[in-house]
Each structure stands twice: as C-alpha cells, then as structure tokens.
Amino acid sequence: MSIHFVNAAVIYPDRVEQGFVTVEGHRIKAAGTGLPETGPGDQVYDLRGKYLSPGFVEIHSHGAGGCDFMDGTAEAVITAAKTHLQHGTTTLFPTTLAASREEILNSIDGLRLARRIMTDGPELPGLHMEGPYLNRKQKGAIDEQYIRDPQREEYEEFIFYGQGAISRWTLAPELPGAMEFARCLRDHGIVPSMGHTDVEYGQVLEAYHNGINHVTHLYSAMSGMVRRGGFRYPGLIESAFCIGDLTVEVIADGCHLPVEILEMVYRLKGPDKVALTCDSMRCAGQNVKESVLGSLKNGQRVIIEDDVAKMPDRTAFAGSIATDDRLVRVMYHQARVPLWDCMRMMSLTPASIMGLADQVGSIMPGKTANLISFDEDIRVNGVMVQGSVAFGSFGAGK
C-alpha cells in the first residue's frame, strides 16, 4: 500500500512545484507534477494547495514543552521532542549545557532510553554537547562554574559512555588541548563546532584545518573584530565570512539577530552554508513568564518577555522560546527569503552539516519519508515521520 499526497505545493531545494509525493513504507517512492498512479488500498491525501516539505532538521535545541534535555530523564526528552514535532521538527539533536559530570552522563542516559521507548516522535540521531569546554569570557547564559578546559580523560569517558549517542560538540578552539580534542571528535565521527569563543582569525584557520568546520549560533557569544595598536584583527564573526567553506547556524527567532542581519548572512554565505536553529530552552511552546535554563536541579532562573528569554537582570538573552516554524516564518515573511531557501536552511543544510543529507532534508525518491504540511503563514497541520502520520492531519484523505 502506498500513501499519495496530491494537489500539493511541493517544496524542493531550489523551487516550489505543484504536484504529488508518493510514500511507500518508510521512504519516499516518487515525486512529480500532475497526479500519481494509485492502486487498490492506497491512501490519498488532498492537500488542496498547501505546502508539502521535508520535515525540519533542528541541530541545536535545549528543550521545549516545560522540559530541558538536561533534566536527565527519558520523559523530559520525549516531552520536549514531541513539542517540537508539533511544530514540524522531524529530526532533532537534543543539546546539553556545560554541567557537572553527573548531569552530562544523566543526559546521555535520558536520550538513549527515550530513543528506545518513544513512539510517534521525531528522530533523535544523537546529542549536541554545548560545552563544558568553552571560554568564560563568552559564556553567555551558561553557568561559569561548569566551564573548564578540555581534559582528555573526561571527554573520552563521555564519548565511550555515549556509545555513539553524541553527534556534535561545541568547543572554544583557543583553549589548551582543544585541537587534540577536535581531532579526537573527528576520529569518533562526532561533528566539532566552534562557539562561546574569543578566537581570532589565525586560530579559526587552525581550527578549520583541524576539522572544525561549523560555527555555533553565529554572532551569539563569540568574538568580533578587535583593535590593538591601531590594527584591526578579525574575530570569529568576520572569520565565518572570510572562510567560505565554514558553515554557520543562526538563531532566526527575530530577536537574537535583527532581520537585516539574518538576510545579510543568507546573502553572503548562501543557503547551502547557513542552518536555521531555534536554540530553544524548556519554555518553547509554552505561555509562561518565568522559566529555568538548564536542569531543574542546577539551572538558572530566567524571565520571558518580548518573545525571548532573558537573564533576570536583563543584561543578556538566556535563550530562545521559538520553535522551528517561527524561524521559517521570520525568514520568509520578514527577511523576504524565497521559501525554498528558507526550507533548505531548515532541512537540507542542517542535515548536510550532520552528515544526514543522504537520508533526510529534501523530497527525493529513496529518502526517509519525513514530511510536513503547512499554509502560507507556516502553520503546521500535518507531520509524517518515517512514513507514518505522527501529528495532525494532512487534509482530506480517501
């Protein structure tokens, strides 16, 4: 039996085209214009002009729905993951914060158990570890007491304990031992990323040559150009534009970066080098005035106002409260980026960064059938994961 989506505005990486998509089992079987050939027992969904796109691929989120991935339980992981699913995210990399050894190990345990027991949720390929090997000068909202230099014995313990559960790791490349750490990550198939860092161009170039090809939340918690003795020295922000092959992610909630900067990053780097990320905290998908960044046990109190989380003294943002549909809405309606490029930055590009582009991120025969439907306002009405409807309805079926 096949599932057919018809009368859909199908979003491909380079265009939107009216047509159909056919799913068989877990995978996309066909896509094209017109109508598909159907057989007895096939399910047909008439989208009546709504958009059909690959599901969102979120590579940096700390939580949602009242739960943080640092809570360390499978229940917290599942609640946060399913909250994101309702907003179109079909592939999610839960993200940790700099924390104690015990809390990091608990987060690994929570992810592994959640992957075993969760049904009707997004795919969870692995963790994104944000720290603890960061620069205190660029700590942002991260608790300084948990920031430290890379220690081989410790990070090897996390890697071996994870048994493949860690997919990405953000570090500050200027720290002692950081290059050795980056090479270790590459040897274990873990994507290293630079963030919460005070690097200058020469150090960025060294990091790039040691396999650190991605920049965590561009502009947030990182160095910009400095001046010494009259001469200017580029920081990570400028280096991200100077080194063309570096990929970047931007928090496109419309608060962390002005819309004009979001449009500039898209224009200068291109949609194949820019990933959208929500970098959300636990209160994403909720209507609350206060929350906690990090675990309930050791996290920091934050306030919610102006559609963003802030530190209590309002000197800095503490994280996003956005879900991924909001990111696409901001880029499409405010930054005026073509919808297919918005979706590329929210699906295929992050999938490519994480080495998953042959499996997810675009509508192509043979790829996993992770699909979503939404209207012109990017309101998600249907979500399919691995060929099964996991949330909502795709419209009239027969």
BAMAR-99048 format. One record per residue (C-alpha): residue number from 1; residue in three letters; x, y, z. Coordinates in pm, whole numbers, plus 50000, padded with zeros to 5 digits. Each point is the difference from the previous one (the first is absolute). Layout:
% residues N
+------+------+-------+-------+-------+
: resi : resn :     x :     y :     z :
+------+------+-------+-------+-------+
:  NUM :  ALA :     X :     Y :     Z :
...
+------+------+-------+-------+-------+
***
This chain:
% residues 398
+------+------+-------+-------+-------+
: resi : resn :     x :     y :     z :
+------+------+-------+-------+-------+
:    1 :  MET : 50000 : 50000 : 50000 :
:    2 :  SER : 50121 : 50349 : 49913 :
:    3 :  ILE : 49916 : 50343 : 50139 :
:    4 :  HIS : 49952 : 50279 : 49748 :
:    5 :  PHE : 50002 : 50374 : 50069 :
:    6 :  VAL : 49830 : 50178 : 49712 :
:    7 :  ASN : 49922 : 50361 : 49906 :
:    8 :  ALA : 50299 : 50107 : 50209 :
:    9 :  ALA : 50239 : 50292 : 49965 :
:   10 :  VAL : 50308 : 49779 : 50029 :
:   11 :  ILE : 50310 : 50177 : 50131 :
:   12 :  TYR : 50325 : 49881 : 49844 :
:   13 :  PRO : 50345 : 50145 : 50083 :
:   14 :  ASP : 49984 : 50238 : 49703 :
:   15 :  ARG : 49629 : 50056 : 49926 :
:   16 :  VAL : 49636 : 49955 : 50093 :
:   17 :  GLU : 49804 : 49786 : 49755 :
:   18 :  GLN : 49637 : 49890 : 49993 :
:   19 :  GLY : 49974 : 49624 : 49999 :
:   20 :  PHE : 50006 : 49682 : 50204 :
:   21 :  VAL : 50219 : 49793 : 50229 :
:   22 :  THR : 49961 : 49624 : 50046 :
:   23 :  VAL : 50117 : 49817 : 50311 :
:   24 :  GLU : 50043 : 49627 : 50033 :
:   25 :  GLY : 50106 : 49851 : 50331 :
:   26 :  HIS : 50252 : 50227 : 50170 :
:   27 :  ARG : 50119 : 50171 : 49684 :
:   28 :  ILE : 49905 : 50241 : 49726 :
:   29 :  LYS : 49923 : 49798 : 49689 :
:   30 :  ALA : 49930 : 50273 : 49745 :
:   31 :  ALA : 49938 : 50371 : 49952 :
:   32 :  GLY : 49889 : 50198 : 49700 :
:   33 :  THR : 49743 : 50217 : 49829 :
:   34 :  GLY : 49644 : 49904 : 49924 :
:   35 :  LEU : 49841 : 49702 : 50174 :
:   36 :  PRO : 50154 : 49665 : 50098 :
:   37 :  GLU : 49884 : 49655 : 49900 :
:   38 :  THR : 49806 : 49848 : 50289 :
:   39 :  GLY : 49918 : 49643 : 50083 :
:   40 :  PRO : 49739 : 49816 : 50208 :
:   41 :  GLY : 50032 : 50080 : 50370 :
:   42 :  ASP : 50223 : 50305 : 49947 :
:   43 :  GLN : 49948 : 50301 : 50228 :
:   44 :  VAL : 49962 : 50336 : 49827 :
:   45 :  TYR : 50029 : 50336 : 50179 :
:   46 :  ASP : 49878 : 50307 : 49811 :
:   47 :  LEU : 50203 : 50295 : 50131 :
:   48 :  ARG : 49788 : 50250 : 49802 :
:   49 :  GLY : 50296 : 50224 : 49922 :
:   50 :  LYS : 50174 : 49989 : 50338 :
:   51 :  TYR : 50376 : 49968 : 50010 :
:   52 :  LEU : 50163 : 49658 : 50036 :
:   53 :  SER : 50362 : 50010 : 50108 :
:   54 :  PRO : 50268 : 49792 : 50167 :
:   55 :  GLY : 49973 : 50009 : 50377 :
:   56 :  PHE : 50212 : 50250 : 50190 :
:   57 :  VAL : 50346 : 49885 : 50112 :
:   58 :  GLU : 50088 : 50169 : 50330 :
:   59 :  ILE : 50366 : 49968 : 50099 :
:   60 :  HIS : 50000 : 50219 : 50315 :
:   61 :  SER : 49718 : 49994 : 50254 :
:   62 :  HIS : 50010 : 49979 : 50379 :
:   63 :  GLY : 49636 : 49911 : 50052 :
:   64 :  ALA : 49633 : 50090 : 49966 :
:   65 :  GLY : 49662 : 49934 : 50155 :
:   66 :  GLY : 50123 : 50068 : 50354 :
:   67 :  CYS : 50290 : 49754 : 49979 :
:   68 :  ASP : 50375 : 50038 : 49948 :
:   69 :  PHE : 50225 : 49729 : 49861 :
:   70 :  MET : 50220 : 50058 : 50307 :
:   71 :  ASP : 49719 : 49871 : 50222 :
:   72 :  GLY : 50156 : 49662 : 49933 :
:   73 :  THR : 49685 : 49789 : 49961 :
:   74 :  ALA : 49845 : 49826 : 49703 :
:   75 :  GLU : 49668 : 50165 : 50085 :
:   76 :  ALA : 50154 : 50347 : 49966 :
:   77 :  VAL : 50162 : 49911 : 49668 :
:   78 :  ILE : 49674 : 49861 : 49862 :
:   79 :  THR : 49790 : 50297 : 50115 :
:   80 :  ALA : 50240 : 50253 : 49847 :
:   81 :  ALA : 50042 : 49798 : 49681 :
:   82 :  LYS : 49626 : 49959 : 49944 :
:   83 :  THR : 49943 : 50370 : 50061 :
:   84 :  HIS : 50244 : 50076 : 49719 :
:   85 :  LEU : 49834 : 49736 : 49783 :
:   86 :  GLN : 49669 : 50186 : 50018 :
:   87 :  HIS : 50177 : 50298 : 49843 :
:   88 :  GLY : 50149 : 49800 : 49712 :
:   89 :  THR : 50331 : 49866 : 50134 :
:   90 :  THR : 50055 : 49642 : 49888 :
:   91 :  THR : 50374 : 49973 : 50074 :
:   92 :  LEU : 50132 : 50144 : 50325 :
:   93 :  PHE : 50339 : 50014 : 50170 :
:   94 :  PRO : 49939 : 50055 : 50374 :
:   95 :  THR : 50257 : 50242 : 50141 :
:   96 :  THR : 50169 : 50001 : 50339 :
:   97 :  LEU : 50160 : 50287 : 50190 :
:   98 :  ALA : 50328 : 50024 : 50187 :
:   99 :  ALA : 49925 : 49804 : 50315 :
:  100 :  SER : 50139 : 49758 : 50254 :
:  101 :  ARG : 50124 : 49659 : 49893 :
:  102 :  GLU : 49698 : 49836 : 50164 :
:  103 :  GLU : 49747 : 50216 : 49816 :
:  104 :  ILE : 50167 : 49943 : 49663 :
:  105 :  LEU : 49997 : 49623 : 50052 :
:  106 :  ASN : 49635 : 50018 : 50106 :
:  107 :  SER : 49916 : 50189 : 49680 :
:  108 :  ILE : 50162 : 49726 : 49794 :
:  109 :  ASP : 49794 : 49742 : 50189 :
:  110 :  GLY : 49679 : 50199 : 49945 :
:  111 :  LEU : 50054 : 50019 : 49626 :
:  112 :  ARG : 50082 : 49631 : 49960 :
:  113 :  LEU : 49692 : 49889 : 50195 :
:  114 :  ALA : 49774 : 50246 : 49818 :
:  115 :  ARG : 50113 : 49865 : 49663 :
:  116 :  ARG : 49904 : 49650 : 50110 :
:  117 :  ILE : 49653 : 50076 : 50133 :
:  118 :  MET : 49870 : 50303 : 49810 :
:  119 :  THR : 49733 : 49951 : 49736 :
:  120 :  ASP : 49855 : 50261 : 49764 :
:  121 :  GLY : 50288 : 50237 : 50063 :
:  122 :  PRO : 50280 : 50155 : 49793 :
:  123 :  GLU : 50318 : 49814 : 49919 :
:  124 :  LEU : 50273 : 50061 : 50261 :
:  125 :  PRO : 50333 : 49914 : 49833 :
:  126 :  GLY : 50214 : 50119 : 50292 :
:  127 :  LEU : 50095 : 50270 : 50247 :
:  128 :  HIS : 50155 : 50337 : 49932 :
:  129 :  MET : 50232 : 50075 : 50291 :
:  130 :  GLU : 50033 : 50376 : 50051 :
:  131 :  GLY : 50298 : 50008 : 50231 :
:  132 :  PRO : 50131 : 49965 : 50261 :
:  133 :  TYR : 50321 : 50096 : 49816 :
:  134 :  LEU : 49919 : 50365 : 49931 :
:  135 :  ASN : 50151 : 50345 : 50058 :
:  136 :  ARG : 49877 : 50169 : 50317 :
:  137 :  LYS : 50026 : 50341 : 49830 :
:  138 :  GLN : 49730 : 49886 : 49756 :
:  139 :  LYS : 49789 : 49794 : 50239 :
:  140 :  GLY : 49672 : 50168 : 49908 :
:  141 :  ALA : 49731 : 49853 : 50224 :
:  142 :  ILE : 50207 : 49692 : 50090 :
:  143 :  ASP : 50088 : 49956 : 50367 :
:  144 :  GLU : 50371 : 50082 : 50033 :
:  145 :  GLN : 50063 : 49748 : 50278 :
:  146 :  TYR : 49962 : 49714 : 49750 :
:  147 :  ILE : 50230 : 50139 : 49730 :
:  148 :  ARG : 50342 : 49836 : 49979 :
:  149 :  ASP : 50288 : 49914 : 49765 :
:  150 :  PRO : 49993 : 49674 : 49802 :
:  151 :  GLN : 50123 : 49707 : 50204 :
:  152 :  ARG : 50072 : 49691 : 49794 :
:  153 :  GLU : 49900 : 49756 : 50272 :
:  154 :  GLU : 49665 : 50172 : 50045 :
:  155 :  TYR : 49896 : 50045 : 49637 :
:  156 :  GLU : 50109 : 49647 : 49913 :
:  157 :  GLU : 49780 : 49877 : 50284 :
:  158 :  PHE : 49701 : 50191 : 49857 :
:  159 :  ILE : 50067 : 49867 : 49649 :
:  160 :  PHE : 50039 : 49637 : 50104 :
:  161 :  TYR : 49709 : 50020 : 50243 :
:  162 :  GLY : 49782 : 50139 : 49723 :
:  163 :  GLN : 50073 : 49711 : 49763 :
:  164 :  GLY : 49902 : 50207 : 49699 :
:  165 :  ALA : 49743 : 50217 : 50179 :
:  166 :  ILE : 50204 : 50320 : 49949 :
:  167 :  SER : 49977 : 50147 : 49649 :
:  168 :  ARG : 50141 : 50352 : 50039 :
:  169 :  TRP : 50208 : 50194 : 50251 :
:  170 :  THR : 50042 : 50378 : 50031 :
:  171 :  LEU : 50336 : 50117 : 50137 :
:  172 :  ALA : 50218 : 50308 : 50022 :
:  173 :  PRO : 50299 : 49922 : 49773 :
:  174 :  GLU : 50241 : 50235 : 50182 :
:  175 :  LEU : 49999 : 49792 : 50319 :
:  176 :  PRO : 50304 : 49787 : 50091 :
:  177 :  GLY : 49959 : 49655 : 49846 :
:  178 :  ALA : 49710 : 50105 : 49776 :
:  179 :  MET : 50159 : 49889 : 49672 :
:  180 :  GLU : 50078 : 49656 : 50140 :
:  181 :  PHE : 49641 : 49984 : 50121 :
:  182 :  ALA : 49865 : 50097 : 49656 :
:  183 :  ARG : 50206 : 49730 : 49830 :
:  184 :  CYS : 49870 : 49747 : 50253 :
:  185 :  LEU : 49643 : 50102 : 49918 :
:  186 :  ARG : 50059 : 49955 : 49628 :
:  187 :  ASP : 50155 : 49658 : 50062 :
:  188 :  HIS : 49677 : 49896 : 50174 :
:  189 :  GLY : 49768 : 50140 : 49734 :
:  190 :  ILE : 49890 : 50296 : 50216 :
:  191 :  VAL : 49956 : 50340 : 49832 :
:  192 :  PRO : 50211 : 50266 : 50176 :
:  193 :  SER : 49868 : 50355 : 50002 :
:  194 :  MET : 50147 : 50326 : 50130 :
:  195 :  GLY : 49799 : 50223 : 50228 :
:  196 :  HIS : 50009 : 50191 : 50329 :
:  197 :  THR : 50347 : 50103 : 49893 :
:  198 :  ASP : 50236 : 50298 : 49984 :
:  199 :  VAL : 50206 : 49880 : 49702 :
:  200 :  GLU : 50166 : 50217 : 49740 :
:  201 :  TYR : 50040 : 49919 : 49631 :
:  202 :  GLY : 50327 : 49806 : 50026 :
:  203 :  GLN : 49855 : 49771 : 50267 :
:  204 :  VAL : 49682 : 49954 : 49796 :
:  205 :  LEU : 50208 : 49897 : 49701 :
:  206 :  GLU : 50192 : 49750 : 50216 :
:  207 :  ALA : 49671 : 49863 : 50131 :
:  208 :  TYR : 49867 : 49967 : 49646 :
:  209 :  HIS : 50308 : 49805 : 49894 :
:  210 :  ASN : 49946 : 49771 : 50300 :
:  211 :  GLY : 49650 : 49913 : 49886 :
:  212 :  ILE : 49783 : 50260 : 50176 :
:  213 :  ASN : 49785 : 50105 : 49707 :
:  214 :  HIS : 49689 : 50140 : 50170 :
:  215 :  VAL : 49918 : 50310 : 50207 :
:  216 :  THR : 49748 : 49981 : 50286 :
:  217 :  HIS : 49735 : 50277 : 50004 :
:  218 :  LEU : 50186 : 50261 : 49795 :
:  219 :  TYR : 50028 : 50341 : 50173 :
:  220 :  SER : 49893 : 49861 : 50338 :
:  221 :  ALA : 50270 : 49951 : 50269 :
:  222 :  MET : 50299 : 50041 : 49770 :
:  223 :  SER : 50277 : 50240 : 49908 :
:  224 :  GLY : 49973 : 50280 : 49749 :
:  225 :  MET : 50265 : 50230 : 49859 :
:  226 :  VAL : 50235 : 50157 : 50256 :
:  227 :  ARG : 50254 : 50280 : 49966 :
:  228 :  ARG : 50352 : 49993 : 50148 :
:  229 :  GLY : 50266 : 50260 : 49930 :
:  230 :  GLY : 49789 : 50143 : 49722 :
:  231 :  PHE : 49970 : 49669 : 49813 :
:  232 :  ARG : 49675 : 49808 : 49971 :
:  233 :  TYR : 49982 : 49624 : 50059 :
:  234 :  PRO : 49696 : 49798 : 49887 :
:  235 :  GLY : 49824 : 49780 : 50249 :
:  236 :  LEU : 49780 : 49698 : 49934 :
:  237 :  ILE : 49714 : 50207 : 49858 :
:  238 :  GLU : 50214 : 50144 : 49720 :
:  239 :  SER : 50189 : 49672 : 49957 :
:  240 :  ALA : 49675 : 49817 : 49931 :
:  241 :  PHE : 49957 : 50218 : 49691 :
:  242 :  CYS : 50368 : 49995 : 49899 :
:  243 :  ILE : 50026 : 49618 : 50001 :
:  244 :  GLY : 49747 : 49902 : 49738 :
:  245 :  ASP : 49968 : 49631 : 50090 :
:  246 :  LEU : 49905 : 50068 : 50361 :
:  247 :  THR : 49633 : 49926 : 50063 :
:  248 :  VAL : 49809 : 50205 : 50254 :
:  249 :  GLU : 49674 : 49989 : 50189 :
:  250 :  VAL : 49791 : 50302 : 50095 :
:  251 :  ILE : 49730 : 50036 : 50263 :
:  252 :  ALA : 49731 : 50134 : 49768 :
:  253 :  ASP : 49734 : 50081 : 50260 :
:  254 :  GLY : 50002 : 50369 : 49903 :
:  255 :  CYS : 50138 : 50096 : 50343 :
:  256 :  HIS : 50355 : 49865 : 50027 :
:  257 :  LEU : 50092 : 50159 : 49667 :
:  258 :  PRO : 49832 : 50286 : 49814 :
:  259 :  VAL : 49821 : 49895 : 49685 :
:  260 :  GLU : 50245 : 50208 : 49795 :
:  261 :  ILE : 50293 : 49794 : 50134 :
:  262 :  LEU : 49817 : 49673 : 49933 :
:  263 :  GLU : 49949 : 50108 : 49639 :
:  264 :  MET : 50365 : 50105 : 49974 :
:  265 :  VAL : 50128 : 49664 : 50128 :
:  266 :  TYR : 49775 : 49819 : 49752 :
:  267 :  ARG : 50117 : 50220 : 49714 :
:  268 :  LEU : 50373 : 49982 : 50077 :
:  269 :  LYS : 50030 : 49635 : 50105 :
:  270 :  GLY : 49722 : 49850 : 49788 :
:  271 :  PRO : 49729 : 49752 : 50100 :
:  272 :  ASP : 50232 : 49699 : 49968 :
:  273 :  LYS : 50228 : 50140 : 50274 :
:  274 :  VAL : 49738 : 50137 : 50242 :
:  275 :  ALA : 49785 : 49792 : 50236 :
:  276 :  LEU : 49711 : 50146 : 50195 :
:  277 :  THR : 49983 : 49902 : 50365 :
:  278 :  CYS : 49760 : 50082 : 50281 :
:  279 :  ASP : 50251 : 49940 : 50286 :
:  280 :  SER : 49682 : 49970 : 50205 :
:  281 :  MET : 49976 : 49950 : 50373 :
:  282 :  ARG : 49739 : 49814 : 50202 :
:  283 :  CYS : 49724 : 50260 : 49967 :
:  284 :  ALA : 49979 : 49978 : 49620 :
:  285 :  GLY : 49643 : 49917 : 49910 :
:  286 :  GLN : 49870 : 50137 : 50332 :
:  287 :  ASN : 49839 : 50325 : 50116 :
:  288 :  VAL : 50194 : 50080 : 50318 :
:  289 :  LYS : 50175 : 50302 : 50155 :
:  290 :  GLU : 50283 : 49819 : 50178 :
:  291 :  SER : 50199 : 49685 : 49936 :
:  292 :  VAL : 50326 : 49817 : 50075 :
:  293 :  LEU : 50297 : 49968 : 49764 :
:  294 :  GLY : 50167 : 49664 : 50047 :
:  295 :  SER : 49890 : 49730 : 50240 :
:  296 :  LEU : 49733 : 50065 : 50260 :
:  297 :  LYS : 50254 : 49902 : 50265 :
:  298 :  ASN : 50290 : 50227 : 49903 :
:  299 :  GLY : 49864 : 50228 : 49729 :
:  300 :  GLN : 49970 : 50378 : 49999 :
:  301 :  ARG : 49676 : 50197 : 50036 :
:  302 :  VAL : 49909 : 50205 : 49694 :
:  303 :  ILE : 49716 : 50235 : 49907 :
:  304 :  ILE : 49792 : 49997 : 49683 :
:  305 :  GLU : 49909 : 50328 : 49833 :
:  306 :  ASP : 50007 : 50150 : 49650 :
:  307 :  ASP : 49975 : 49646 : 49853 :
:  308 :  VAL : 50340 : 49895 : 50137 :
:  309 :  ALA : 50156 : 49868 : 50322 :
:  310 :  LYS : 50223 : 50241 : 50192 :
:  311 :  MET : 50226 : 49986 : 50301 :
:  312 :  PRO : 49819 : 50144 : 50306 :
:  313 :  ASP : 50208 : 50322 : 49987 :
:  314 :  ARG : 49909 : 50039 : 49629 :
:  315 :  THR : 50365 : 50044 : 49899 :
:  316 :  ALA : 49994 : 49707 : 49756 :
:  317 :  PHE : 49775 : 49751 : 49829 :
:  318 :  ALA : 49978 : 49660 : 50168 :
:  319 :  GLY : 49872 : 49809 : 49702 :
:  320 :  SER : 49726 : 49976 : 49745 :
:  321 :  ILE : 49639 : 49904 : 50066 :
:  322 :  ALA : 49946 : 49933 : 49629 :
:  323 :  THR : 49906 : 49686 : 49816 :
:  324 :  ASP : 50121 : 49937 : 49647 :
:  325 :  ASP : 49684 : 50115 : 49823 :
:  326 :  ARG : 50064 : 50346 : 50141 :
:  327 :  LEU : 50349 : 50004 : 49849 :
:  328 :  VAL : 49868 : 49930 : 49652 :
:  329 :  ARG : 49726 : 50259 : 50053 :
:  330 :  VAL : 50256 : 50267 : 50093 :
:  331 :  MET : 50230 : 49921 : 49706 :
:  332 :  TYR : 49714 : 49979 : 49749 :
:  333 :  HIS : 49768 : 50281 : 50106 :
:  334 :  GLN : 50248 : 50245 : 50157 :
:  335 :  ALA : 50339 : 49934 : 49838 :
:  336 :  ARG : 49827 : 49937 : 49665 :
:  337 :  VAL : 50203 : 49690 : 49921 :
:  338 :  PRO : 49849 : 49765 : 49736 :
:  339 :  LEU : 49806 : 49722 : 50171 :
:  340 :  TRP : 50205 : 49722 : 49843 :
:  341 :  ASP : 50318 : 50155 : 50140 :
:  342 :  CYS : 49837 : 50042 : 50343 :
:  343 :  MET : 49915 : 49632 : 49995 :
:  344 :  ARG : 50345 : 49904 : 49874 :
:  345 :  MET : 50154 : 50181 : 50300 :
:  346 :  MET : 49752 : 49823 : 50232 :
:  347 :  SER : 50038 : 49653 : 49850 :
:  348 :  LEU : 50262 : 49904 : 49741 :
:  349 :  THR : 50284 : 50226 : 50121 :
:  350 :  PRO : 49983 : 49891 : 50366 :
:  351 :  ALA : 49966 : 49640 : 49882 :
:  352 :  SER : 50316 : 50048 : 49791 :
:  353 :  ILE : 50189 : 50150 : 50292 :
:  354 :  MET : 49916 : 49693 : 50207 :
:  355 :  GLY : 50078 : 49751 : 49721 :
:  356 :  LEU : 49636 : 49901 : 49943 :
:  357 :  ALA : 49930 : 50157 : 49661 :
:  358 :  ASP : 49978 : 49660 : 49830 :
:  359 :  GLN : 49717 : 49904 : 50239 :
:  360 :  VAL : 49794 : 50311 : 50082 :
:  361 :  GLY : 49965 : 50370 : 49919 :
:  362 :  SER : 49845 : 49998 : 49653 :
:  363 :  ILE : 49721 : 49839 : 49802 :
:  364 :  MET : 50171 : 49743 : 49785 :
:  365 :  PRO : 49920 : 49636 : 49919 :
:  366 :  GLY : 50181 : 49766 : 50237 :
:  367 :  LYS : 50024 : 50245 : 50289 :
:  368 :  THR : 49823 : 49948 : 50331 :
:  369 :  ALA : 49638 : 50115 : 49986 :
:  370 :  ASN : 50023 : 50280 : 50256 :
:  371 :  LEU : 49749 : 50250 : 49863 :
:  372 :  ILE : 49796 : 50294 : 50125 :
:  373 :  SER : 49714 : 50206 : 49867 :
:  374 :  PHE : 49936 : 50368 : 50076 :
:  375 :  ASP : 49823 : 50309 : 49869 :
:  376 :  GLU : 50126 : 50340 : 49885 :
:  377 :  ASP : 50040 : 50111 : 50362 :
:  378 :  ILE : 50219 : 49693 : 50071 :
:  379 :  ARG : 49736 : 49846 : 50226 :
:  380 :  VAL : 50076 : 49628 : 50008 :
:  381 :  ASN : 49695 : 49777 : 49962 :
:  382 :  GLY : 50154 : 49659 : 49930 :
:  383 :  VAL : 50323 : 49820 : 50089 :
:  384 :  MET : 50123 : 49665 : 49866 :
:  385 :  VAL : 50301 : 49818 : 50144 :
:  386 :  GLN : 50140 : 49694 : 49824 :
:  387 :  GLY : 49688 : 49958 : 49791 :
:  388 :  SER : 49747 : 50020 : 50285 :
:  389 :  VAL : 49784 : 50297 : 50095 :
:  390 :  ALA : 50131 : 50108 : 50341 :
:  391 :  PHE : 49803 : 50320 : 50055 :
:  392 :  GLY : 49698 : 50180 : 49861 :
:  393 :  SER : 49833 : 49933 : 49669 :
:  394 :  PHE : 50115 : 50061 : 49644 :
:  395 :  GLY : 49647 : 50082 : 49889 :
:  396 :  ALA : 49729 : 49811 : 49823 :
:  397 :  GLY : 50096 : 49637 : 49960 :
:  398 :  LYS : 49841 : 49716 : 49805 :
+------+------+-------+-------+-------+
***
